């Protein structure tokens, strides 16, 4: 989900189409990562793939990155 700045509802970026192998489907997503350009990568374990999704950043609110210590 993505919540554009000022909106009251979010947009589905990926998923919501049930389990499967289609472009908008995942089957056991295990991890998510972002590259420096903001594109999202999803590790789709049971489909043996990593899906890349270009994110339209024009509707996103700017945030700050924060390092979190995990004990």
PQR file with spaces between the fields and no chain letter, atoms N, CA, C, O and H, PARSE charges and radii, in Angstrom:
ATOM       1  N    UNK     1       0.833   -1.174    0.000 -0.4000 1.5000
ATOM       2  CA   UNK     1       0.000    0.000    0.000 -0.0000 2.0000
ATOM       3  C    UNK     1       0.881    1.241    0.000  0.5500 1.7000
ATOM       4  O    UNK     1       1.984    1.254    0.545 -0.5500 1.4000
ATOM       5  N    UNK     2       0.364    2.258   -0.617 -0.4000 1.5000
ATOM       6  CA   UNK     2       1.032    3.554   -0.609 -0.0000 2.0000
ATOM       7  C    UNK     2      -0.032    4.598   -0.307  0.5500 1.7000
ATOM       8  O    UNK     2      -1.124    4.564   -0.874 -0.5500 1.4000
ATOM       9  H    UNK     2      -0.532    2.248   -1.060  0.4000 1.0000
ATOM      10  N    UNK     3       0.287    5.516    0.580 -0.4000 1.5000
ATOM      11  CA   UNK     3      -0.615    6.592    0.917 -0.0000 2.0000
ATOM      12  C    UNK     3      -0.041    7.898    0.406  0.5500 1.7000
ATOM      13  O    UNK     3       0.871    8.451    1.020 -0.5500 1.4000
ATOM      14  H    UNK     3       1.175    5.543    1.041  0.4000 1.0000
ATOM      15  N    UNK     4      -0.565    8.409   -0.720 -0.4000 1.5000
ATOM      16  CA   UNK     4      -0.078    9.703   -1.220 -0.0000 2.0000
ATOM      17  C    UNK     4      -0.348   10.813   -0.204  0.5500 1.7000
ATOM      18  O    UNK     4      -1.296   10.748    0.579 -0.5500 1.4000
ATOM      19  H    UNK     4      -1.306    7.959   -1.218  0.4000 1.0000
ATOM      20  N    UNK     5       0.501   11.817   -0.239 -0.4000 1.5000
ATOM      21  CA   UNK     5       0.411   12.940    0.692 -0.0000 2.0000
ATOM      22  C    UNK     5      -0.993   13.552    0.647  0.5500 1.7000
ATOM      23  O    UNK     5      -1.506   13.888   -0.420 -0.5500 1.4000
ATOM      24  H    UNK     5       1.271   11.869   -0.875  0.4000 1.0000
ATOM      25  N    UNK     6      -1.594   13.688    1.815 -0.4000 1.5000
ATOM      26  CA   UNK     6      -2.891   14.327    1.940 -0.0000 2.0000
ATOM      27  C    UNK     6      -4.085   13.420    1.669  0.5500 1.7000
ATOM      28  O    UNK     6      -5.225   13.864    1.800 -0.5500 1.4000
ATOM      29  H    UNK     6      -1.177   13.415    2.682  0.4000 1.0000
ATOM      30  N    UNK     7      -3.857   12.165    1.295 -0.4000 1.5000
ATOM      31  CA   UNK     7      -4.987   11.291    0.978 -0.0000 2.0000
ATOM      32  C    UNK     7      -5.514   10.608    2.230  0.5500 1.7000
ATOM      33  O    UNK     7      -4.814   10.495    3.236 -0.5500 1.4000
ATOM      34  H    UNK     7      -2.930   11.805    1.189  0.4000 1.0000
ATOM      35  N    UNK     8      -6.748   10.158    2.152 -0.4000 1.5000
ATOM      36  CA   UNK     8      -7.374    9.443    3.253 -0.0000 2.0000
ATOM      37  C    UNK     8      -7.370    7.940    3.010  0.5500 1.7000
ATOM      38  O    UNK     8      -7.724    7.163    3.898 -0.5500 1.4000
ATOM      39  H    UNK     8      -7.317   10.250    1.335  0.4000 1.0000
ATOM      40  N    UNK     9      -6.973    7.533    1.822 -0.4000 1.5000
ATOM      41  CA   UNK     9      -6.929    6.111    1.482 -0.0000 2.0000
ATOM      42  C    UNK     9      -5.649    5.818    0.716  0.5500 1.7000
ATOM      43  O    UNK     9      -5.078    6.699    0.073 -0.5500 1.4000
ATOM      44  H    UNK     9      -6.686    8.163    1.101  0.4000 1.0000
ATOM      45  N    UNK    10      -5.214    4.581    0.793 -0.4000 1.5000
ATOM      46  CA   UNK    10      -3.998    4.180    0.104 -0.0000 2.0000
ATOM      47  C    UNK    10      -4.275    3.526   -1.238  0.5500 1.7000
ATOM      48  O    UNK    10      -5.417    3.201   -1.564 -0.5500 1.4000
ATOM      49  H    UNK    10      -5.678    3.866    1.315  0.4000 1.0000
ATOM      50  N    UNK    11      -3.217    3.340   -2.008 -0.4000 1.5000
ATOM      51  CA   UNK    11      -3.286    2.655   -3.296 -0.0000 2.0000
ATOM      52  C    UNK    11      -2.526    1.349   -3.199  0.5500 1.7000
ATOM      53  O    UNK    11      -1.458    1.289   -2.589 -0.5500 1.4000
ATOM      54  H    UNK    11      -2.290    3.604   -1.743  0.4000 1.0000
ATOM      55  N    UNK    12      -3.072    0.306   -3.797 -0.4000 1.5000
ATOM      56  CA   UNK    12      -2.373   -0.975   -3.824 -0.0000 2.0000
ATOM      57  C    UNK    12      -1.271   -0.878   -4.867  0.5500 1.7000
ATOM      58  O    UNK    12      -1.541   -0.563   -6.026 -0.5500 1.4000
ATOM      59  H    UNK    12      -3.939    0.355   -4.293  0.4000 1.0000
ATOM      60  N    UNK    13      -0.024   -1.146   -4.464 -0.4000 1.5000
ATOM      61  CA   UNK    13       1.101   -1.127   -5.392 -0.0000 2.0000
ATOM      62  C    UNK    13       1.253   -2.489   -6.040  0.5500 1.7000
ATOM      63  O    UNK    13       1.449   -2.584   -7.252 -0.5500 1.4000
ATOM      64  H    UNK    13       0.195   -1.401   -3.523  0.4000 1.0000
ATOM      65  N    UNK    14       1.164   -3.537   -5.249 -0.4000 1.5000
ATOM      66  CA   UNK    14       1.299   -4.897   -5.758 -0.0000 2.0000
ATOM      67  C    UNK    14       0.444   -5.817   -4.899  0.5500 1.7000
ATOM      68  O    UNK    14       0.296   -5.602   -3.696 -0.5500 1.4000
ATOM      69  H    UNK    14       1.005   -3.460   -4.264  0.4000 1.0000
ATOM      70  N    UNK    15      -0.112   -6.834   -5.525 -0.4000 1.5000
ATOM      71  CA   UNK    15      -0.946   -7.791   -4.813 -0.0000 2.0000
ATOM      72  C    UNK    15      -2.415   -7.424   -4.932  0.5500 1.7000
ATOM      73  O    UNK    15      -2.800   -6.598   -5.759 -0.5500 1.4000
ATOM      74  H    UNK    15       0.009   -7.009   -6.502  0.4000 1.0000
ATOM      75  N    UNK    16      -3.218   -8.045   -4.101 -0.4000 1.5000
ATOM      76  CA   UNK    16      -4.650   -7.787   -4.138 -0.0000 2.0000
ATOM      77  C    UNK    16      -5.364   -8.589   -5.222  0.5500 1.7000
ATOM      78  O    UNK    16      -6.574   -8.448   -5.394 -0.5500 1.4000
ATOM      79  H    UNK    16      -2.905   -8.716   -3.429  0.4000 1.0000
ATOM      80  N    UNK    17      -4.644   -9.416   -5.943 -0.4000 1.5000
ATOM      81  CA   UNK    17      -5.216  -10.219   -7.022 -0.0000 2.0000
ATOM      82  C    UNK    17      -5.189  -11.705   -6.682  0.5500 1.7000
ATOM      83  O    UNK    17      -5.342  -12.546   -7.567 -0.5500 1.4000
ATOM      84  H    UNK    17      -3.660   -9.531   -5.803  0.4000 1.0000
ATOM      85  N    UNK    18      -4.996  -12.030   -5.415 -0.4000 1.5000
ATOM      86  CA   UNK    18      -4.915  -13.422   -4.993 -0.0000 2.0000
ATOM      87  C    UNK    18      -3.528  -13.996   -5.219  0.5500 1.7000
ATOM      88  O    UNK    18      -2.659  -13.346   -5.801 -0.5500 1.4000
ATOM      89  H    UNK    18      -4.871  -11.347   -4.696  0.4000 1.0000
ATOM      90  N    UNK    19      -3.333  -15.219   -4.754 -0.4000 1.5000
ATOM      91  CA   UNK    19      -2.052  -15.903   -4.905 -0.0000 2.0000
ATOM      92  C    UNK    19      -1.918  -16.397   -6.338  0.5500 1.7000
ATOM      93  O    UNK    19      -2.873  -16.927   -6.907 -0.5500 1.4000
ATOM      94  H    UNK    19      -4.039  -15.747   -4.281  0.4000 1.0000
ATOM      95  N    UNK    20      -0.727  -16.223   -6.925 -0.4000 1.5000
ATOM      96  CA   UNK    20      -0.495  -16.711   -8.279 -0.0000 2.0000
ATOM      97  C    UNK    20       0.812  -16.215   -8.842  0.5500 1.7000
ATOM      98  O    UNK    20       1.634  -15.627   -8.138 -0.5500 1.4000
ATOM      99  H    UNK    20       0.048  -15.793   -6.462  0.4000 1.0000
ATOM     100  N    UNK    21       0.990  -16.462  -10.129 -0.4000 1.5000
ATOM     101  CA   UNK    21       2.231  -16.109  -10.799 -0.0000 2.0000
ATOM     102  C    UNK    21       2.108  -14.975  -11.795  0.5500 1.7000
ATOM     103  O    UNK    21       3.040  -14.718  -12.557 -0.5500 1.4000
ATOM     104  H    UNK    21       0.323  -16.939  -10.701  0.4000 1.0000
ATOM     105  N    UNK    22       0.965  -14.286  -11.804 -0.4000 1.5000
ATOM     106  CA   UNK    22       0.776  -13.161  -12.716 -0.0000 2.0000
ATOM     107  C    UNK    22       1.569  -11.947  -12.279  0.5500 1.7000
ATOM     108  O    UNK    22       2.123  -11.923  -11.180 -0.5500 1.4000
ATOM     109  H    UNK    22       0.208  -14.494  -11.185  0.4000 1.0000
ATOM     110  N    UNK    23       1.626  -10.944  -13.133 -0.4000 1.5000
ATOM     111  CA   UNK    23       2.413   -9.745  -12.863 -0.0000 2.0000
ATOM     112  C    UNK    23       1.939   -9.023  -11.598  0.5500 1.7000
ATOM     113  O    UNK    23       2.752   -8.423  -10.895 -0.5500 1.4000
ATOM     114  H    UNK    23       1.177  -10.963  -14.026  0.4000 1.0000
ATOM     115  N    UNK    24       0.660   -9.070  -11.302 -0.4000 1.5000
ATOM     116  CA   UNK    24       0.122   -8.407  -10.110 -0.0000 2.0000
ATOM     117  C    UNK    24      -0.161   -9.399   -8.994  0.5500 1.7000
ATOM     118  O    UNK    24      -0.899   -9.089   -8.059 -0.5500 1.4000
ATOM     119  H    UNK    24      -0.001   -9.557  -11.872  0.4000 1.0000
ATOM     120  N    UNK    25       0.424  -10.598   -9.087 -0.4000 1.5000
ATOM     121  CA   UNK    25       0.216  -11.616   -8.078 -0.0000 2.0000
ATOM     122  C    UNK    25       1.542  -12.044   -7.468  0.5500 1.7000
ATOM     123  O    UNK    25       2.592  -11.976   -8.107 -0.5500 1.4000
ATOM     124  H    UNK    25       1.024  -10.849   -9.846  0.4000 1.0000
ATOM     125  N    UNK    26       1.472  -12.478   -6.241 -0.4000 1.5000
ATOM     126  CA   UNK    26       2.639  -12.998   -5.544 -0.0000 2.0000
ATOM     127  C    UNK    26       2.266  -14.338   -4.921  0.5500 1.7000
ATOM     128  O    UNK    26       1.094  -14.614   -4.667 -0.5500 1.4000
ATOM     129  H    UNK    26       0.619  -12.533   -5.722  0.4000 1.0000
ATOM     130  N    UNK    27       3.266  -15.155   -4.681 -0.4000 1.5000
ATOM     131  CA   UNK    27       3.070  -16.421   -3.991 -0.0000 2.0000
ATOM     132  C    UNK    27       4.181  -16.567   -2.965  0.5500 1.7000
ATOM     133  O    UNK    27       5.277  -17.029   -3.283 -0.5500 1.4000
ATOM     134  H    UNK    27       4.219  -14.931   -4.887  0.4000 1.0000
ATOM     135  N    UNK    28       3.896  -16.178   -1.752 -0.4000 1.5000
ATOM     136  CA   UNK    28       4.809  -16.172   -0.619 -0.0000 2.0000
ATOM     137  C    UNK    28       5.911  -15.111   -0.782  0.5500 1.7000
ATOM     138  O    UNK    28       7.091  -15.442   -0.900 -0.5500 1.4000
ATOM     139  H    UNK    28       3.005  -15.803   -1.493  0.4000 1.0000
ATOM     140  N    UNK    29       5.507  -13.834   -0.787 -0.4000 1.5000
ATOM     141  CA   UNK    29       6.518  -12.768   -0.801 -0.0000 2.0000
ATOM     142  C    UNK    29       7.302  -12.812    0.498  0.5500 1.7000
ATOM     143  O    UNK    29       6.721  -12.814    1.584 -0.5500 1.4000
ATOM     144  H    UNK    29       4.548  -13.565   -0.691  0.4000 1.0000
ATOM     145  N    UNK    30       8.616  -12.847    0.386 -0.4000 1.5000
ATOM     146  CA   UNK    30       9.453  -13.052    1.558 -0.0000 2.0000
ATOM     147  C    UNK    30      10.211  -11.805    2.004  0.5500 1.7000
ATOM     148  O    UNK    30      10.516  -11.663    3.188 -0.5500 1.4000
ATOM     149  H    UNK    30       9.088  -12.845   -0.496  0.4000 1.0000
ATOM     150  N    UNK    31      10.518  -10.899    1.077 -0.4000 1.5000
ATOM     151  CA   UNK    31      11.325   -9.740    1.432 -0.0000 2.0000
ATOM     152  C    UNK    31      11.022   -8.613    0.463  0.5500 1.7000
ATOM     153  O    UNK    31      10.549   -8.851   -0.648 -0.5500 1.4000
ATOM     154  H    UNK    31      10.270  -11.014    0.115  0.4000 1.0000
ATOM     155  N    UNK    32      11.294   -7.397    0.880 -0.4000 1.5000
ATOM     156  CA   UNK    32      11.114   -6.223    0.028 -0.0000 2.0000
ATOM     157  C    UNK    32      12.336   -5.318    0.196  0.5500 1.7000
ATOM     158  O    UNK    32      12.891   -5.205    1.289 -0.5500 1.4000
ATOM     159  H    UNK    32      11.678   -7.203    1.783  0.4000 1.0000
ATOM     160  N    UNK    33      12.744   -4.675   -0.901 -0.4000 1.5000
ATOM     161  CA   UNK    33      13.889   -3.757   -0.861 -0.0000 2.0000
ATOM     162  C    UNK    33      13.626   -2.628   -1.843  0.5500 1.7000
ATOM     163  O    UNK    33      12.792   -2.748   -2.740 -0.5500 1.4000
ATOM     164  H    UNK    33      12.292   -4.767   -1.788  0.4000 1.0000
ATOM     165  N    UNK    34      14.353   -1.526   -1.661 -0.4000 1.5000
ATOM     166  CA   UNK    34      14.238   -0.364   -2.540 -0.0000 2.0000
ATOM     167  C    UNK    34      15.618    0.024   -3.029  0.5500 1.7000
ATOM     168  O    UNK    34      16.588   -0.044   -2.275 -0.5500 1.4000
ATOM     169  H    UNK    34      15.032   -1.429   -0.933  0.4000 1.0000
ATOM     170  N    UNK    35      15.714    0.433   -4.293 -0.4000 1.5000
ATOM     171  CA   UNK    35      16.986    0.924   -4.815 -0.0000 2.0000
ATOM     172  C    UNK    35      17.054    2.441   -4.603  0.5500 1.7000
ATOM     173  O    UNK    35      16.073    3.041   -4.164 -0.5500 1.4000
ATOM     174  H    UNK    35      14.926    0.488   -4.905  0.4000 1.0000
ATOM     175  N    UNK    36      18.202    3.073   -4.911 -0.4000 1.5000
ATOM     176  CA   UNK    36      18.338    4.517   -4.674 -0.0000 2.0000
ATOM     177  C    UNK    36      17.322    5.374   -5.433  0.5500 1.7000
ATOM     178  O    UNK    36      17.053    6.507   -5.033 -0.5500 1.4000
ATOM     179  H    UNK    36      18.998    2.586   -5.268  0.4000 1.0000
ATOM     180  N    UNK    37      16.755    4.848   -6.523 -0.4000 1.5000
ATOM     181  CA   UNK    37      15.758    5.602   -7.284 -0.0000 2.0000
ATOM     182  C    UNK    37      14.355    5.428   -6.714  0.5500 1.7000
ATOM     183  O    UNK    37      13.415    6.072   -7.180 -0.5500 1.4000
ATOM     184  H    UNK    37      16.974    3.928   -6.848  0.4000 1.0000
ATOM     185  N    UNK    38      14.202    4.566   -5.715 -0.4000 1.5000
ATOM     186  CA   UNK    38      12.900    4.359   -5.095 -0.0000 2.0000
ATOM     187  C    UNK    38      12.100    3.210   -5.666  0.5500 1.7000
ATOM     188  O    UNK    38      10.970    2.976   -5.239 -0.5500 1.4000
ATOM     189  H    UNK    38      14.965    4.042   -5.336  0.4000 1.0000
ATOM     190  N    UNK    39      12.663    2.479   -6.631 -0.4000 1.5000
ATOM     191  CA   UNK    39      11.960    1.325   -7.174 -0.0000 2.0000
ATOM     192  C    UNK    39      11.902    0.229   -6.126  0.5500 1.7000
ATOM     193  O    UNK    39      12.834    0.065   -5.339 -0.5500 1.4000
ATOM     194  H    UNK    39      13.582    2.668   -6.979  0.4000 1.0000
ATOM     195  N    UNK    40      10.809   -0.522   -6.115 -0.4000 1.5000
ATOM     196  CA   UNK    40      10.604   -1.560   -5.120 -0.0000 2.0000
ATOM     197  C    UNK    40      10.868   -2.940   -5.722  0.5500 1.7000
ATOM     198  O    UNK    40      10.447   -3.235   -6.840 -0.5500 1.4000
ATOM     199  H    UNK    40      10.052   -0.388   -6.755  0.4000 1.0000
ATOM     200  N    UNK    41      11.566   -3.768   -4.968 -0.4000 1.5000
ATOM     201  CA   UNK    41      11.860   -5.147   -5.376 -0.0000 2.0000
ATOM     202  C    UNK    41      11.246   -6.089   -4.351  0.5500 1.7000
ATOM     203  O    UNK    41      11.446   -5.929   -3.148 -0.5500 1.4000
ATOM     204  H    UNK    41      11.908   -3.529   -4.059  0.4000 1.0000
ATOM     205  N    UNK    42      10.492   -7.077   -4.841 -0.4000 1.5000
ATOM     206  CA   UNK    42       9.847   -8.040   -3.958 -0.0000 2.0000
ATOM     207  C    UNK    42      10.383   -9.431   -4.271  0.5500 1.7000
ATOM     208  O    UNK    42      10.341   -9.883   -5.415 -0.5500 1.4000
ATOM     209  H    UNK    42      10.329   -7.207   -5.819  0.4000 1.0000
ATOM     210  N    UNK    43      10.885  -10.098   -3.244 -0.4000 1.5000
ATOM     211  CA   UNK    43      11.353  -11.471   -3.348 -0.0000 2.0000
ATOM     212  C    UNK    43      10.124  -12.371   -3.260  0.5500 1.7000
ATOM     213  O    UNK    43       9.545  -12.534   -2.186 -0.5500 1.4000
ATOM     214  H    UNK    43      10.919   -9.730   -2.314  0.4000 1.0000
ATOM     215  N    UNK    44       9.727  -12.954   -4.387 -0.4000 1.5000
ATOM     216  CA   UNK    44       8.528  -13.783   -4.503 -0.0000 2.0000
ATOM     217  C    UNK    44       8.968  -15.250   -4.481  0.5500 1.7000
ATOM     218  O    UNK    44       9.223  -15.843   -5.529 -0.5500 1.4000
ATOM     219  H    UNK    44      10.197  -12.822   -5.260  0.4000 1.0000
ATOM     220  N    UNK    45       9.053  -15.821   -3.294 -0.4000 1.5000
ATOM     221  CA   UNK    45       9.705  -17.106   -3.071 -0.0000 2.0000
ATOM     222  C    UNK    45       9.134  -18.253   -3.911  0.5500 1.7000
ATOM     223  O    UNK    45       9.885  -18.897   -4.643 -0.5500 1.4000
ATOM     224  H    UNK    45       8.845  -15.339   -2.443  0.4000 1.0000
ATOM     225  N    UNK    46       7.855  -18.518   -3.826 -0.4000 1.5000
ATOM     226  CA   UNK    46       7.291  -19.684   -4.518 -0.0000 2.0000
ATOM     227  C    UNK    46       7.206  -19.520   -6.030  0.5500 1.7000
ATOM     228  O    UNK    46       7.009  -20.506   -6.740 -0.5500 1.4000
ATOM     229  H    UNK    46       7.245  -17.994   -3.231  0.4000 1.0000
ATOM     230  N    UNK    47       7.350  -18.302   -6.539 -0.4000 1.5000
ATOM     231  CA   UNK    47       7.416  -18.091   -7.987 -0.0000 2.0000
ATOM     232  C    UNK    47       8.861  -18.023   -8.476  0.5500 1.7000
ATOM     233  O    UNK    47       9.109  -17.820   -9.665 -0.5500 1.4000
ATOM     234  H    UNK    47       7.510  -17.501   -5.962  0.4000 1.0000
ATOM     235  N    UNK    48       9.813  -18.191   -7.559 -0.4000 1.5000
ATOM     236  CA   UNK    48      11.245  -18.175   -7.910 -0.0000 2.0000
ATOM     237  C    UNK    48      11.628  -16.937   -8.712  0.5500 1.7000
ATOM     238  O    UNK    48      12.259  -17.034   -9.764 -0.5500 1.4000
ATOM     239  H    UNK    48       9.612  -18.356   -6.593  0.4000 1.0000
ATOM     240  N    UNK    49      11.241  -15.784   -8.203 -0.4000 1.5000
ATOM     241  CA   UNK    49      11.550  -14.542   -8.925 -0.0000 2.0000
ATOM     242  C    UNK    49      11.689  -13.376   -7.959  0.5500 1.7000
ATOM     243  O    UNK    49      11.251  -13.429   -6.810 -0.5500 1.4000
ATOM     244  H    UNK    49      10.729  -15.705   -7.348  0.4000 1.0000
ATOM     245  N    UNK    50      12.311  -12.330   -8.466 -0.4000 1.5000
ATOM     246  CA   UNK    50      12.327  -11.039   -7.792 -0.0000 2.0000
ATOM     247  C    UNK    50      11.619  -10.083   -8.740  0.5500 1.7000
ATOM     248  O    UNK    50      12.068   -9.876   -9.867 -0.5500 1.4000
ATOM     249  H    UNK    50      12.666  -12.288   -9.400  0.4000 1.0000
ATOM     250  N    UNK    51      10.527   -9.508   -8.291 -0.4000 1.5000
ATOM     251  CA   UNK    51       9.746   -8.582   -9.106 -0.0000 2.0000
ATOM     252  C    UNK    51      10.193   -7.151   -8.807  0.5500 1.7000
ATOM     253  O    UNK    51      10.349   -6.777   -7.645 -0.5500 1.4000
ATOM     254  H    UNK    51      10.162   -9.676   -7.375  0.4000 1.0000
ATOM     255  N    UNK    52      10.398   -6.355   -9.855 -0.4000 1.5000
ATOM     256  CA   UNK    52      10.744   -4.946   -9.693 -0.0000 2.0000
ATOM     257  C    UNK    52       9.531   -4.116  -10.085  0.5500 1.7000
ATOM     258  O    UNK    52       8.912   -4.352  -11.123 -0.5500 1.4000
ATOM     259  H    UNK    52      10.271   -6.659  -10.799  0.4000 1.0000
ATOM     260  N    UNK    53       9.202   -3.150   -9.253 -0.4000 1.5000
ATOM     261  CA   UNK    53       8.081   -2.261   -9.507 -0.0000 2.0000
ATOM     262  C    UNK    53       8.576   -0.827   -9.468  0.5500 1.7000
ATOM     263  O    UNK    53       9.096   -0.360   -8.455 -0.5500 1.4000
ATOM     264  H    UNK    53       9.704   -2.958   -8.410  0.4000 1.0000
ATOM     265  N    UNK    54       8.409   -0.139  -10.581 -0.4000 1.5000
ATOM     266  CA   UNK    54       8.775    1.278  -10.642 -0.0000 2.0000
ATOM     267  C    UNK    54       7.698    2.056   -9.892  0.5500 1.7000
ATOM     268  O    UNK    54       6.512    1.942  -10.201 -0.5500 1.4000
ATOM     269  H    UNK    54       7.986   -0.518  -11.404  0.4000 1.0000
ATOM     270  N    UNK    55       8.109    2.834   -8.922 -0.4000 1.5000
ATOM     271  CA   UNK    55       7.179    3.578   -8.087 -0.0000 2.0000
ATOM     272  C    UNK    55       7.089    5.010   -8.586  0.5500 1.7000
ATOM     273  O    UNK    55       8.108    5.677   -8.764 -0.5500 1.4000
ATOM     274  H    UNK    55       9.072    2.927   -8.670  0.4000 1.0000
ATOM     275  N    UNK    56       5.860    5.485   -8.814 -0.4000 1.5000
ATOM     276  CA   UNK    56       5.629    6.873   -9.206 -0.0000 2.0000
ATOM     277  C    UNK    56       5.807    7.737   -7.964  0.5500 1.7000
ATOM     278  O    UNK    56       4.918    7.816   -7.116 -0.5500 1.4000
ATOM     279  H    UNK    56       5.032    4.943   -8.669  0.4000 1.0000
ATOM     280  N    UNK    57       6.947    8.371   -7.868 -0.4000 1.5000
ATOM     281  CA   UNK    57       7.275    9.132   -6.668 -0.0000 2.0000
ATOM     282  C    UNK    57       6.646   10.527   -6.641  0.5500 1.7000
ATOM     283  O    UNK    57       6.739   11.221   -5.628 -0.5500 1.4000
ATOM     284  H    UNK    57       7.670    8.307   -8.556  0.4000 1.0000
ATOM     285  N    UNK    58       6.015   10.945   -7.728 -0.4000 1.5000
ATOM     286  CA   UNK    58       5.447   12.291   -7.773 -0.0000 2.0000
ATOM     287  C    UNK    58       4.302   12.463   -6.774  0.5500 1.7000
ATOM     288  O    UNK    58       4.017   13.581   -6.346 -0.5500 1.4000
ATOM     289  H    UNK    58       5.940   10.382   -8.551  0.4000 1.0000
ATOM     290  N    UNK    59       3.645   11.364   -6.401 -0.4000 1.5000
ATOM     291  CA   UNK    59       2.515   11.457   -5.475 -0.0000 2.0000
ATOM     292  C    UNK    59       2.912   11.105   -4.050  0.5500 1.7000
ATOM     293  O    UNK    59       2.062   11.084   -3.160 -0.5500 1.4000
ATOM     294  H    UNK    59       3.876   10.455   -6.749  0.4000 1.0000
ATOM     295  N    UNK    60       4.185   10.831   -3.822 -0.4000 1.5000
ATOM     296  CA   UNK    60       4.626   10.398   -2.490 -0.0000 2.0000
ATOM     297  C    UNK    60       5.111   11.569   -1.655  0.5500 1.7000
ATOM     298  O    UNK    60       5.696   12.521   -2.171 -0.5500 1.4000
ATOM     299  H    UNK    60       4.876   10.848   -4.546  0.4000 1.0000
ATOM     300  N    UNK    61       4.862   11.482   -0.373 -0.4000 1.5000
ATOM     301  CA   UNK    61       5.383   12.488    0.555 -0.0000 2.0000
ATOM     302  C    UNK    61       6.852   12.203    0.799  0.5500 1.7000
ATOM     303  O    UNK    61       7.262   11.045    0.874 -0.5500 1.4000
ATOM     304  H    UNK    61       4.388   10.709    0.046  0.4000 1.0000
ATOM     305  N    UNK    62       7.640   13.252    0.921 -0.4000 1.5000
ATOM     306  CA   UNK    62       9.056   13.075    1.237 -0.0000 2.0000
ATOM     307  C    UNK    62       9.193   12.674    2.693  0.5500 1.7000
ATOM     308  O    UNK    62       8.523   13.212    3.573 -0.5500 1.4000
ATOM     309  H    UNK    62       7.308   14.193    0.859  0.4000 1.0000
ATOM     310  N    UNK    63      10.072   11.721    2.924 -0.4000 1.5000
ATOM     311  CA   UNK    63      10.326   11.270    4.287 -0.0000 2.0000
ATOM     312  C    UNK    63      11.809   11.324    4.567  0.5500 1.7000
ATOM     313  O    UNK    63      12.603   11.715    3.711 -0.5500 1.4000
ATOM     314  H    UNK    63      10.617   11.284    2.208  0.4000 1.0000
ATOM     315  N    UNK    64      12.165   10.940    5.734 -0.4000 1.5000
ATOM     316  CA   UNK    64      13.569   10.871    6.096 -0.0000 2.0000
ATOM     317  C    UNK    64      13.901    9.436    6.446  0.5500 1.7000
ATOM     318  O    UNK    64      13.056    8.691    6.941 -0.5500 1.4000
ATOM     319  H    UNK    64      11.521   10.621    6.428  0.4000 1.0000
ATOM     320  N    UNK    65      15.130    9.061    6.187 -0.4000 1.5000
ATOM     321  CA   UNK    65      15.585    7.727    6.554 -0.0000 2.0000
ATOM     322  C    UNK    65      16.125    7.771    7.963  0.5500 1.7000
ATOM     323  O    UNK    65      16.734    8.754    8.385 -0.5500 1.4000
ATOM     324  H    UNK    65      15.817    9.666    5.785  0.4000 1.0000
ATOM     325  N    UNK    66      15.895    6.706    8.676 -0.4000 1.5000
ATOM     326  CA   UNK    66      16.347    6.631   10.050 -0.0000 2.0000
ATOM     327  C    UNK    66      16.899    5.250   10.284  0.5500 1.7000
ATOM     328  O    UNK    66      16.244    4.256    9.969 -0.5500 1.4000
ATOM     329  H    UNK    66      15.400    5.908    8.333  0.4000 1.0000
ATOM     330  N    UNK    67      18.100    5.171   10.836 -0.4000 1.5000
ATOM     331  CA   UNK    67      18.689    3.876   11.180 -0.0000 2.0000
ATOM     332  C    UNK    67      18.090    3.401   12.476  0.5500 1.7000
ATOM     333  O    UNK    67      17.975    4.154   13.443 -0.5500 1.4000
ATOM     334  H    UNK    67      18.632    5.978   11.092  0.4000 1.0000
ATOM     335  N    UNK    68      17.708    2.139   12.484 -0.4000 1.5000
ATOM     336  CA   UNK    68      17.135    1.550   13.676 -0.0000 2.0000
ATOM     337  C    UNK    68      18.028    0.416   14.139  0.5500 1.7000
ATOM     338  O    UNK    68      18.361   -0.478   13.361 -0.5500 1.4000
ATOM     339  H    UNK    68      17.801    1.527   11.698  0.4000 1.0000
ATOM     340  N    UNK    69      18.413    0.450   15.398 -0.4000 1.5000
ATOM     341  CA   UNK    69      19.253   -0.619   15.956 -0.0000 2.0000
ATOM     342  C    UNK    69      18.363   -1.794   16.322  0.5500 1.7000
ATOM     343  O    UNK    69      17.352   -1.622   17.004 -0.5500 1.4000
ATOM     344  H    UNK    69      18.142    1.177   16.030  0.4000 1.0000
ATOM     345  N    UNK    70      18.731   -2.977   15.878 -0.4000 1.5000
ATOM     346  CA   UNK    70      17.991   -4.193   16.211 -0.0000 2.0000
ATOM     347  C    UNK    70      18.850   -5.025   17.136  0.5500 1.7000
ATOM     348  O    UNK    70      19.983   -5.379   16.808 -0.5500 1.4000
ATOM     349  H    UNK    70      19.552   -3.116   15.325  0.4000 1.0000
ATOM     350  N    UNK    71      18.308   -5.325   18.271 -0.4000 1.5000
ATOM     351  CA   UNK    71      19.047   -6.115   19.271 -0.0000 2.0000
ATOM     352  C    UNK    71      18.634   -7.556   19.210  0.5500 1.7000
ATOM     353  O    UNK    71      19.144   -8.378   19.972 -0.5500 1.4000
ATOM     354  H    UNK    71      17.387   -5.037   18.537  0.4000 1.0000
